[in-house]
Each structure stands twice: as structure tokens, then as C-alpha cells.
Amino acid sequence: MVRWIPDEPGEEQGLLDALGIASADELFRDVPKKARIGRLGVGPSHEEAQVVREIDRLLERNKPYSRFANFLGGRLACRYAPAAVDAIVARSEFYTSYTPYQPEASQGMLRALFEFQSLWVELSGTDLANASLYDGATAAGEALLLCRRIHEGHRFLVPASLPWEEKSVLANYASGPGLTIEEIPYDLRTGRLDLEFVRAAAKAQDVFGVLADVPNGFGHLDEGVPQLKELLGSVPLVVAADPLSLSVLEPPGNYGADVVVGEGQGFGISPSYGGPLLGLFGCRKEHARAAPGRIVGASVDVDGAPAFALTLQTREQHIRRSRATSNICTNQSLMALAFVVYASVVGPRGLAALQASLAEKARTLASALAGVDGLAAPRFDAPYLGEFTVELKDVSTAEFLDRLRRRKILGGVPLADPRPGAATVPERLLVAATDSVGEKEIQKYAHAARAAARRSP
Amino acid sequence: MTFRQARWDEPNLWDLAPPSAHEPPPSIPGVPDSLRRKAGLRWPELSELEVIRHFTRLSQMNFGIDTSIYPLGSCTMKYNPKVSELLARRAGAAELHPAQPEATVQGALEIIWRLERLLAKVTGMPEVSLQPAAGAHGEYAALLMVRAYFRDRGELEHRTEVLLPDTAHGTNPASAAMVGFATREIPSKDGCVDVAALRAAVSDRTACFMLTNPNTAGLFESEILDIAEAVHGVGGQLYYDGANLNAILGITSPGRMGFDVAHLNLHKTFATPHGGGGPGAGVLAASEHLAPYLPVPRVAKTGRKFRLDYDRPKSIGKIKSGYGNFGLDLRAYAFALAHGEEGLKHIARRAVLNSNYVASRLGTKLPRPFRPLVKHEFLLSGAPLKERGVRTLDLAKRLLDEGVHAPTIYFPSLVEEALMIELPETESRRSLDAFVAAFERALADTPENLHAAPRSLAVRRIDEVRAAREPLLSWKDLRARAANVEAPAPVAPAP
């Protein structure tokens, strides 16, 4: 039998004897016969060594990005994390603990989460942060709902350049209260948001919030974003920002963002094929009671010693039920721990230096790709940090990426919505300078792209 | 056992090395000044060793399953096998970007596909998706599916209500509200759904009835087949909250009980770690008529190749980025593979045996509401303690002093001063007996000691009311408070 279920000789018999029953079957006599099942058909049990062999055999069929010249980015980052991060995350006092509902027994996790919240406040320029949400996309969804709680209206504006996955997630969040999502057009040359569109929409009185992203869905920076709040007045502004970019860019709270969300995976969390990730959420103080998710607060114990506890819980589902600000219960606490350990090990100067170095690689990549026929690289005439959009003129994105993959290059993230029936868009991909690429990989990409971008004969 | 938790007077990170100057970060060519940070990030510059010591000390002031028995009702705090941790850190699992071409992630897709097939068998439902990040996220997705289904049938106009028992987890009504349904509570009778009340409540307004079975009182809803008939009789859908699946693994299944859609929590039944509150991993299981609405993409198999199928025109779309929490799916698959058919069935038998054993022992000390036979968890009422001026809260805090995590308290609300206790299958008889002994010591202690508990932990009882009344939610708040205290507002200059 499985070793993880205690099995000392006579152990279960002793428990049955204590209950005065002959067999464990009697414990299920309240399950009606008609609801019983027979065999599950899930196969036999395995020794731990066999489990390792079988899963390793399956994992062999994966080709991790580290085996390629890797240019994949977007909201998720393939980035080295100092070993110190996992050394802390792997401490089982942390990872085998539950939600700190008994604060006296959970001071370690509570303090780490308080430090995490503090870090997102500093990066984002907001007043308070929660202890995490599922990922960047759901954090944006929760921000949409917060906006509706603090402002009237039924239209929520998002950039047309927002990644399709996030648009789809947001559409689901908006659908509950019957709200609509509208896309802000962008300038075809620069990818910048059409501020006149935003100005007109804000005047119409029925917009309850606007979302902008930094960098935007094309990987570029938009100089119009810091001007948005001025156009919007009392209409809430949500900014979805990459946390590494905020080591060098102005915190959105400083230019008036009411809510700042983001995807925190790049800080010490491996991509693991898309999860677990980390939703970052911060907002202005006046919106505290409209905010979703758990929040850790500082307090004192009966001796006056500093202590930490979950607070403002009357917003939450276990107390407020159908009137809660969100249904979220389980969040991403352990990932929040990784985030704050990562930033503290790398340090503020280290983060800015890392962002500067990725930006430098991206510029080298852009110049290497600039001369390739059949590519517009970068497609948009706008500033960028570690990534930018490339447009293909003669081949499909799928074909281009497939040709690169055969040359051991992961060439980028396609931007089109893959669902059949989705609107046709230009052949575009997001190309990122990851920390694992150097001059050699960049030249390899440029060389391979010359052939890959050419129409098949 | 004498228990003393580490008590480090550990400063906050920023007090270890107060950051002083905030020089602006280096400028990046091409990035205009208007976008640049005017002051550098305010965060301490620490050595790696300082950071490691800080967080190691914090970890020593935290209970986990690995340090303490954790009898939290509804949370299924079972042992998290170490082999799963090992496997999830392999490069072949961790170093995969979700935008990688399908040809480079065949192993990941196969693991997802295999786990989905396995969970289809466990739930008795034809289609499964691993996309939700957590249980509540699964509830939300499932209700989006139910809504889309009724919209397609032209019934959404009138199907506006989600019914749930008064013992439901708080996430159920919260999820229903997020999807735009009105919620209505069905009263319990002897700890189970009052089926007569349910029959009276269902109508053509009913979109869905959400139920967990066994329920949060630890009781199996034996009238489940009648419940299913009552809900289906008016054309409603029956939703299974899988938080308590551990108790019925291989005994019955949501599909066999008549549920149309279900969520499971891999971080409960399939032993992925709770991580201090997350990450979790949710599972969606759907019957034939709701399966077309599952989130995109679905993992499909063609010949020996696995692929992501986006051609699902009725799908609700995306509920998060990426395909669920793969790192946790992998851990859960390792757990399922190790257990197999017999092991999974053993889980239910042993978990229910453990909980009934402890229930029978503690039931002589405090009243147990409802019938005695329970499943994965049981309730006690701390109401008699009030005669001694003691509350359930005091008992819970006193248990912490025994090095035992407290049970879930004050839930469900239909039991006065409730304690909800769950003992998963990974606890040995020795640890169950030790828990009972600790509980008895706590119960027999003086009111003074119970009120003063905990005394063996890093901190004593915390003023949670003050934390809510004067929220201090970040370092920024602490700085503002310190500035107010230490440097009172300057006196207005003379005119």
C-alpha cells in the first residue's frame, strides 16, 4: 500500500475496534446503494521510484526553453532566479502552511506577505496592496469590478492591443454585472492609445473605468499613459504594469492610477507552462474597502509587541458571502513570498540594472533584425524596454516560428487570437530579449530569420 | 509535549538596512524622461545572507503540516509528499513557457491529458479541464458555463437564481453573485439539506443548486438522489463543490450522485501544498451537455500527438492566462499515480476512520450536533464552555500552545461556538491520540490560562479589531504613522 497512509500492523483494526465496528465499509452505510460506484479504472498503485521514472519519462518529451535560443516573453518571463529564492520557498514551514487564519501561529507567513504588499506599494506607487490574486489577467478583472464599485457607468475601456487572453478574461468578469468592454484604438505607426477617443468616451458619463498597460500588448511604452488620468477626471484608471519595468519607470500611482495590477511571475517564479503565477493588485487608500482578496495588516499583541494579522476581512467571501468584493479564497501566497525574496536578493539597483541590460539586448536584437527582408522589426515606432513587436509581410507567424524552432530558436509569442472565427489580424509576434540570450543567439536569430521570413517557393 | 515556538525579534526587511538615497535609476536609451522614475525604488539593499536569515527566521515562526498536526475542517491538510516537490522542479516541468510550440511540450500536454482522464473517472463525469487556479475559481467558471448553457436554451431570462444550503462555503454565494445570479439559502434540517424546503424553493427561476457532499457538517447528504431529482425536475443544474471529495473517493462520485458540473481542489484531495494560502489548483468536471462550454483551449489527442484545441465555439473563453496551474497538476498526477485504484479508495476509508475515531473520543467532552456517523470531518460545539466564561476562540488559541494547529472555528454558523475538525488519512493513530490528549489538556485548563493563550508562540494574542480599525497595510503606512508620531505637524509660520 501507499507509504503515505500510516499502516502499522493492527493500526486500522485498532481504530475499528475503538469504534465497535467490524469494517470500514460500515462508515459508508449512509451512502445509498444506488449512488455507489465499483471500479474507478485508474490503474494500480506505484512505488515512489516508479512514479519518478514514469514522470521523468513524460518530462523527457518536453523541450525546456533553456535548450533553445529563447526569445519568449509577453506577460511571462523566462528569467533566472537566484537559488536563494527556492531555498526559502521550499521551506516546508511556509509551503505546507494554510491561510493564516490563526495569526499567532502564522507570524512568519503574515510578515512575509506584509513585506510583499509593501514592495508592490513601492513599485506601483499605490497606497495599499492585497496579498495576491491568481495572475495578472484575473487581477485586471478584479480591478474592473472595483472600478464599477466606485464609479457609475457600464462601459470599461481597454487597449485594442491588449493580449487576446486578457480581453477574454476581462469579458467574463464584465459579464456578471452586465457591463461592456470597449477597445481603445491605437495609432498604426506608434501603437499609442488614441487619447481623443478616451477623452470623448470619458465625457459621455457612462464609462466607469479605463485600463492601460505598461508595456502595452505590443511590448512598447506609450507616452500617453501618464496623461490619461488628467483626461479621465473622476473616472478610475487601472494600469497593468510589468513589475521589472517599474524599477526604471515612474510608478503609475504617481500619475494618478487608482488601481495598479500586474503579473509577478518574473520575480523568482518559474513559468511552469503557465502556472502557478502571481496576480499583483494595489490601489489608493480610499478604495480599501472595495478591494478584493486577503490583506495583511500590522497590529500588536496583548503585550504591545508588533504582530500581523489578516484584516479588513468583512470584504471577504467567508464573512460577506454573496456581497463580498470577490469570491477569491485560495490565492498565490507562496508566489508572493518568492516575489519579495527575489526583489530583496536582487535589490533595487540590481533590478534596474537587469532591466537596463535586457533593454540593451533588445536594442541589439532590433538592429540585427532591422535589415531582414520580410520583417518589420520593431513594427511600431515607439520606445521599448525588453521586447517589441515584429510583423511578417510574406509568411504566417506559425510558419515563421516553426522554421525557427527547427533551428533551435523560440522566436516569439504570436499575438493573434487562435480561436477559429476570431478577427483576422496582421501576422505579428512579440519578441523578447531574455536574460539567457547574448550576441551569439541574437545573430543566430537574425540569420535564421532571413530564410524563415521568405515566402515558400 | 512541551512546545516553544522560535521567538525572533526580527526587524522588518527595511529596518535591517534602511534605504537612504533614492537616486533615479540609470536612463535607458530611447525611453523618454516623461516615463522615467524620478526617484529610485525605495527598498533595502541587503546581502543574500541577510535575506536568507530574515526569511529563515520568519519560517521558524510559522506552523505547517510538517511541524504540526493541522486538523482544519474543510481544508484537508494532509501530508504533501516530497517526491511531488522534487518532480515539479525538474527543468522539463519548470522551464516551459505556455507559448512554446506544441511539439516542445508534448510531455506537459500528456500529463494534463492523463490527469484529466483520471479525474473524469474519479468524478464520474465525461469531460474535465484543469484550467481553474483554485476552487472558487472553478465555481466561478462552472457558473459561467451554466449561464452560457441557459442562454443557448433561451432560458436565461427567467433562470436567475442560484440556491445553496445555509451551510455552504462562503465562496459559493460569492461566485454566484460574481456571475450575476441572485442567491437564496435553503435551510438545513439535522445538519443536512431540508429536502422538503428545497422542493418548495425550486422553480423555473432555478439555474443551479450548489452543494458539497459530504457537507460542511461532515455529514453525507443521504437524500442526494432525491435532491438531484428535485433540481432536475424544474430544469435546474446541480453543482458539486468538491472541497470534501476526500471522504468519498472511490465510494461514490459526483456523476453517480446526479451532479451536472463539479469543481475539485487538487490542493485538498490530491495533496498539493497549500503554500500559506495558495497556490491551489482547481478542476472543472462537466457532464455531456455542459462540456462544450468548458474554457479554451482543451487538451486533445490525435493519434499519438497531443495538441491544444481552440475550436470550441460554445466555450466561455479564458478564465486566466496559461492552462491552469501546471506545476500543481504535475504534483497531483504524481500523487494519483502513486495511489492508484486501491490507494485512492484507501484514502477515503482511512480519512473517514480517523475522523470518526477522534469524533467518538472528543464527543464525550463537548456536544456533537447531529447524527454521530460522519465522513471526513465533524463538528463540536464549544457552547458549554461559556458557563466557565470561555469561548471556542480561547480553546483554539490554547491548542496552539500544545503545538497543535487549531480546528476551523465559528463555521458553519448553524452550530453555536462551532469547531470543525478534519483528520486526513495521513495521520497515524499515534498522532490522533496525541491530538486528543492535547485537546483534553486544553479543555481542562483554567479559564485564566485559556484566556491568556497562546503563550508559547512568537507573539501572544493579537488585537485583530485594532488592525481593522486603524489599518496599517504596508511600510508606507508605517512610515506615515512614524512621521506623525515623531514629527508633529510644524506650527504654522507667523503671518
Interface residues (C-beta under 8 A of the other chain):
Chain A: M1 V2 W4 I5 P6 E8 E11 E12 G14 L15 L16 A18 L19 A24 L27 F28 R29 D30 V31 P32 K34 A35 R36 I37 R39 L40 G41 V42 G43 P44 S45 H46 E47 E48 V51 V52 E54 I55 D56 L58 L59 E60 R61 N62 K63 P64 Y65 S66 F68 N70 L72 G74 R75 L76 C78 P82 A84 D86 A87 I88 A90 R91 S92 E93 F94 Y95 T96 S97 Y98 T99 P100 Y101 Q102 P103 E104 A105 S106 Q107 G108 M109 R111 A112 L113 F114 E115 Q117 S118 L119 V121 E122 L123 D127 L128 A129 A131 S132 Y134 D135 G136 A137 T138 L145 P163 E165 E166 S168 V169 A171 N172 Y173 S175 G176 P177 G178 L221 E223 P226 L246 S247 V248 L249 E250 P251 N254 E263 S270 P271 S272 Y273 G274 G275 P276 L277 A288 R294 I295 V296 G297 A298 S299 V300 D301 V302 D303 A305 A307 F308 A309 T311 L312 Q313 T314 E316 Q317 H318 I319 R320 R321 S322 R323 A324 S326 N327 I328 C329 T330 N331 Q332 S333 L334 M335 L337 V340 V341 A343 S344 V345 G347 P348 R349 L351 A352 A353 Q355 A356 A359 R363 P383 Y384 L385 L401 D402 R405 L410 V413 P414 P418 R419 P420 G421
Chain B: Q5 E10 N12 L13 W14 P19 P25 P26 I28 P29 G30 V31 P32 S34 L35 R36 R37 K38 G40 L41 R42 W43 P44 E45 L46 E48 V51 I52 H54 F55 T56 R57 L58 S59 Q60 M61 N62 F63 G64 I65 D66 T67 S68 Y70 L72 C75 M77 Y79 N80 P81 V83 E85 L86 L87 A88 R89 R90 A91 G92 A93 A94 E95 L96 H97 P98 A99 Q100 P101 A103 T104 V105 Q106 G107 A108 E110 I111 L118 K121 V122 G124 A133 A134 G135 A136 H137 E139 Y140 L144 R147 H169 G170 T171 P173 A174 S175 A176 A177 M178 V179 G180 T183 L219 F220 S222 I224 L225 I248 G250 I251 T252 S253 R256 M257 N265 H267 A271 P273 H274 G275 G276 G277 G278 P279 G280 A281 V296 P297 L308 Y310 D311 R312 P313 I316 G317 K318 I319 K320 S321 G322 Y323 G324 N325 F326 G327 L328 L330 Y333 A334 A336 L337 A338 H339 G340 E341 E342 G343 L344 K345 H346 I347 R349 R350 V352 L353 N354 N356 Y357 S360 R361 L373 K375 A396 K397 L400 H405 A406 T408 F411 E425 T426 E427 S428 R429 P454 L457 A458 V459 R460 R461 I462 D463 E464 R466 A467 A468 P471 L472 L473 S474 W475 K476 D477 L478
